[in-house]
């Protein structure tokens, strides 16, 4: 799957912008009714992995195994410059130049977006908001950093984006001030690691997931502004772990 430098308003999945996204738009999916997650695998043949995949995301992270995990080298610049409401999430698109490196591989930051309530859970605990920082390497492989947010102190950097949040689906806005993704990450960047998938159709597997152990805070008003824009929860239910290992 090919990803452009900046995803445009044709983005229809929560995790990525692909060359066939206009085609994907013809197969409408969502979070309620007959197009809700339990039906995704039957909506389109290209979505088959949503029901038949064995390494699907999100998951409940539990029974973690101690491992020697390489640190993530994060090289984010304040280059986020567009925010959109695609009807499935609120997403902030990024210019080229931000990346992460882990285990000898480099992934470029493409965008970050949000889910409420959280999609992944940790030892059964759900959070009111979860951010996914979506990266791709030169071969189109994906890596996602997930950050959980608890209700508490307002997040000043998030507020810069929320000030321009489109209230309606299929709307987008330019950001007159850049958003520094570094400030949306927790200071302690220890993480859990597992192999998973996109959490939206086509539910493609082979995604490297890094779920931060530490959480950040957002205010009640910031959570409510997001949920009001979405008009419904936008979390896929947790999927079976099957034979996967969750490392820490």
Backbone torsions as a table, in degrees:
resi	resn	phi	psi	omega
1	UNK	NA	129.1	-177.0
2	UNK	-91.8	138.4	179.0
3	UNK	-122.4	131.1	176.7
4	UNK	-77.5	170.3	180.0
5	UNK	-62.7	-41.5	176.7
6	UNK	-130.0	121.0	179.2
7	UNK	-70.2	142.7	-176.6
8	UNK	-101.4	-169.0	-176.0
9	UNK	-71.4	-3.4	177.3
10	UNK	-82.4	1.3	179.6
11	UNK	-60.1	128.3	-179.3
12	UNK	-125.7	-6.8	174.3
13	UNK	-104.8	160.4	-179.6
14	UNK	-74.5	-18.8	-173.1
15	UNK	-110.6	-21.2	-173.4
16	UNK	-156.3	164.9	172.1
17	UNK	-113.7	123.8	-176.5
18	UNK	-121.3	166.2	-179.3
19	UNK	-66.2	-23.2	-179.3
20	UNK	-103.2	26.0	-174.8
21	UNK	-68.4	-27.1	175.5
22	UNK	-66.2	-38.0	177.0
23	UNK	-66.5	-39.9	178.7
24	UNK	-60.2	-33.6	-176.5
25	UNK	-62.0	-26.2	-179.8
26	UNK	-70.0	-24.8	177.9
27	UNK	-100.7	86.9	-173.3
28	UNK	-69.7	136.7	176.8
29	UNK	-137.6	163.8	-178.8
30	UNK	-164.8	-153.4	-175.2
31	UNK	-121.6	0.2	-178.5
32	UNK	-134.6	158.2	172.7
33	UNK	64.7	-143.1	-174.5
34	UNK	-78.0	-1.9	176.9
35	UNK	-117.6	19.6	-178.7
36	UNK	-76.2	170.3	-173.1
37	UNK	-51.8	-36.5	-177.9
38	UNK	-67.5	-13.4	-179.8
39	UNK	-104.5	-7.8	-172.6
40	UNK	-53.4	-43.7	-175.4
41	UNK	-63.0	-18.6	-178.5
42	UNK	-102.4	-5.9	-176.2
43	UNK	-75.9	-27.3	-175.8
44	UNK	-160.6	141.6	-179.8
45	UNK	-59.5	-29.7	-179.7
46	UNK	-71.7	-13.7	180.0
47	UNK	-96.5	12.0	-172.6
48	UNK	-55.9	-35.1	-178.2
49	UNK	-61.6	-23.6	179.7
50	UNK	-60.4	-27.5	179.2
51	UNK	-112.5	-26.0	-175.9
52	UNK	-102.2	-12.7	-177.5
53	UNK	-65.0	149.9	-179.7
54	UNK	-106.3	-6.4	-178.9
55	UNK	-129.0	55.5	-174.2
56	UNK	-88.7	154.5	176.1
57	UNK	-120.1	153.1	4.7
58	UNK	-83.5	176.3	177.4
59	UNK	-138.3	166.6	167.5
60	UNK	-89.6	117.8	-178.7
61	UNK	-81.0	114.0	-179.7
62	UNK	-154.0	167.0	-179.6
63	UNK	53.2	46.0	-179.2
64	UNK	-66.3	150.5	-179.9
65	UNK	-112.5	132.6	178.2
66	UNK	-67.6	132.2	179.4
67	UNK	-148.0	164.5	177.9
68	UNK	-90.9	88.1	-177.4
69	UNK	-87.4	132.7	177.9
70	UNK	-69.3	143.0	176.2
71	UNK	-65.6	151.4	175.1
72	UNK	-92.0	121.3	174.3
73	UNK	-88.0	114.1	-174.8
74	UNK	-104.9	123.5	179.6
75	UNK	-124.3	74.5	179.7
76	UNK	-97.2	139.6	173.7
77	UNK	-112.9	160.2	-179.6
78	UNK	-80.0	70.3	-173.1
79	UNK	-122.3	12.1	174.2
80	UNK	-72.1	129.5	-171.0
81	UNK	-138.7	7.9	-179.1
82	UNK	-150.0	139.4	178.0
83	UNK	-126.5	139.8	-179.4
84	UNK	-142.0	155.9	173.4
85	UNK	-113.5	105.4	-178.1
86	UNK	-95.4	11.8	-179.5
87	UNK	87.8	-15.7	179.7
88	UNK	-113.1	-24.4	180.0
89	UNK	-165.1	170.8	166.8
90	UNK	-99.9	125.4	-171.3
91	UNK	-128.0	139.1	176.4
92	UNK	-112.4	121.5	-178.9
93	UNK	-91.7	151.6	-172.8
94	UNK	-123.7	145.7	170.6
95	UNK	-72.5	169.6	175.4
96	UNK	-69.8	157.3	174.3
97	UNK	120.0	-15.2	177.2
98	UNK	-102.4	141.0	-175.7
99	UNK	-157.5	169.1	168.3
100	UNK	-127.6	153.0	173.7
101	UNK	-128.4	133.4	179.7
102	UNK	-153.9	136.1	178.8
103	UNK	51.3	39.5	176.5
104	UNK	78.8	6.2	179.9
105	UNK	-119.2	145.2	-179.0
106	UNK	-114.5	133.0	179.6
107	UNK	-125.5	133.0	179.7
108	UNK	-89.1	136.0	177.4
109	UNK	-71.4	123.7	179.8
110	UNK	-99.8	-43.9	-176.7
111	UNK	-167.9	166.4	169.1
112	UNK	-136.9	148.7	-175.8
113	UNK	-148.5	179.8	-167.2
114	UNK	-135.8	155.0	176.3
115	UNK	-135.6	140.5	176.4
116	UNK	-141.9	124.5	-6.0
117	UNK	-69.0	-179.6	-177.0
118	UNK	-60.0	152.1	176.2
119	UNK	-84.9	-57.6	173.1
120	UNK	-71.8	150.1	171.4
121	UNK	-124.5	155.5	-179.1
122	UNK	-119.7	115.3	-175.1
123	UNK	50.8	40.9	177.7
124	UNK	82.4	-4.7	-178.3
125	UNK	-87.0	126.8	174.4
126	UNK	-96.9	154.4	179.8
127	UNK	-121.7	153.0	-176.6
128	UNK	-69.3	-18.7	-179.9
129	UNK	-152.5	141.5	176.5
130	UNK	-135.0	135.3	176.0
131	UNK	-106.4	142.1	174.2
132	UNK	-118.7	119.4	175.8
133	UNK	-97.9	111.1	-168.5
134	UNK	-100.4	126.3	-177.7
135	UNK	-125.4	156.0	174.6
136	UNK	-139.7	144.0	175.9
137	UNK	-91.2	-177.1	-174.7
138	UNK	-66.3	-18.4	179.4
139	UNK	-97.7	4.6	178.3
140	UNK	85.1	13.3	175.9
141	UNK	-83.5	146.3	-172.4
142	UNK	-105.4	146.0	170.7
143	UNK	-136.0	134.1	-176.9
144	UNK	-124.8	127.4	169.2
145	UNK	-96.4	125.2	178.7
146	UNK	-108.4	133.7	178.8
147	UNK	-125.1	130.0	177.1
148	UNK	-93.0	145.2	178.4
149	UNK	-124.7	131.1	172.4
150	UNK	-96.6	158.9	175.5
151	UNK	-75.6	130.8	-178.6
152	UNK	179.2	-127.8	-178.3
153	UNK	-68.2	141.9	178.0
154	UNK	-59.9	141.8	177.4
155	UNK	-94.2	109.3	-172.7
156	UNK	-64.9	-38.3	-178.4
157	UNK	-70.6	-39.4	177.2
158	UNK	-63.0	-34.9	-179.4
159	UNK	-61.5	-29.5	176.9
160	UNK	-61.4	-39.8	178.1
161	UNK	-76.3	-43.0	-177.1
162	UNK	-61.5	-26.9	179.7
163	UNK	-63.0	-21.4	-178.5
164	UNK	-118.8	17.8	-179.2
165	UNK	-63.3	123.2	174.6
166	UNK	-67.5	132.1	-175.7
167	UNK	-81.6	-17.7	-175.2
168	UNK	-121.1	153.0	-180.0
169	UNK	-62.0	148.3	177.6
170	UNK	66.3	27.4	173.3
171	UNK	-116.0	149.6	176.8
172	UNK	-142.7	158.2	-178.7
173	UNK	-139.1	146.2	170.8
174	UNK	-77.1	150.3	177.4
175	UNK	-102.5	111.8	-179.9
176	UNK	-68.5	-18.1	174.0
177	UNK	-122.2	139.5	-179.9
178	UNK	-75.0	147.9	178.1
179	UNK	-101.9	127.2	-179.7
180	UNK	-90.9	105.6	-177.5
181	UNK	-62.4	-25.1	177.6
182	UNK	-55.5	-36.0	-174.9
183	UNK	-80.1	-3.1	175.5
184	UNK	-97.7	-6.7	178.6
185	UNK	-93.9	152.6	174.7
186	UNK	-71.4	154.2	178.6
187	UNK	-65.2	-42.4	176.0
188	UNK	-82.8	114.6	-174.1
189	UNK	-107.0	30.3	168.0
190	UNK	-65.8	148.4	-171.7
191	UNK	-145.3	163.4	168.0
192	UNK	-98.9	147.4	-175.3
193	UNK	-129.0	131.6	172.5
194	UNK	-153.7	162.3	175.5
195	UNK	-94.1	134.6	-176.6
196	UNK	-150.4	-144.7	-173.7
197	UNK	-141.6	175.2	164.6
198	UNK	-64.4	146.6	-179.5
199	UNK	-93.9	7.7	176.8
200	UNK	-133.6	159.4	176.9
201	UNK	-53.3	136.9	13.5
202	UNK	-89.9	14.3	175.9
203	UNK	60.1	34.4	-178.7
204	UNK	-57.2	133.4	-179.9
205	UNK	-91.4	176.8	-178.4
206	UNK	90.4	16.6	-179.4
207	UNK	-88.7	132.5	173.5
208	UNK	-81.9	123.0	179.2
209	UNK	-109.9	132.5	175.3
210	UNK	-125.5	105.8	-179.0
211	UNK	-100.5	117.2	-177.9
212	UNK	-64.9	135.3	178.7
213	UNK	-70.2	-37.8	-179.0
214	UNK	-88.7	148.5	179.6
215	UNK	-110.3	164.6	171.9
216	UNK	-110.6	180.0	177.7
217	UNK	-118.8	152.0	169.3
218	UNK	-136.9	157.8	-177.7
219	UNK	-82.0	163.3	176.0
220	UNK	-58.5	-41.1	179.6
221	UNK	-63.9	-37.7	179.5
222	UNK	-67.3	-38.8	176.3
223	UNK	-64.1	-45.6	-176.9
224	UNK	-66.8	-34.1	178.0
225	UNK	-63.6	-39.6	178.4
226	UNK	-67.3	-49.5	-177.0
227	UNK	-65.6	-31.8	176.8
228	UNK	-67.1	-37.2	178.3
229	UNK	-69.2	-36.7	-179.6
230	UNK	-76.2	-35.1	179.5
231	UNK	72.1	1.5	177.3
232	UNK	-167.0	158.5	173.8
233	UNK	-59.2	143.9	179.8
234	UNK	-124.9	43.9	177.9
235	UNK	-112.5	131.6	170.1
236	UNK	-75.5	137.7	177.9
237	UNK	-60.9	155.8	178.3
238	UNK	-62.8	147.3	-176.2
239	UNK	-108.9	161.3	179.5
240	UNK	-60.7	138.6	177.5
241	UNK	-73.9	-32.9	-176.5
242	UNK	56.8	-132.2	-172.5
243	UNK	-91.9	10.9	-176.2
244	UNK	-72.9	150.1	173.0
245	UNK	-100.5	140.0	173.7
246	UNK	-110.3	113.7	-175.6
247	UNK	-96.1	152.5	174.1
248	UNK	-141.9	NA	NA
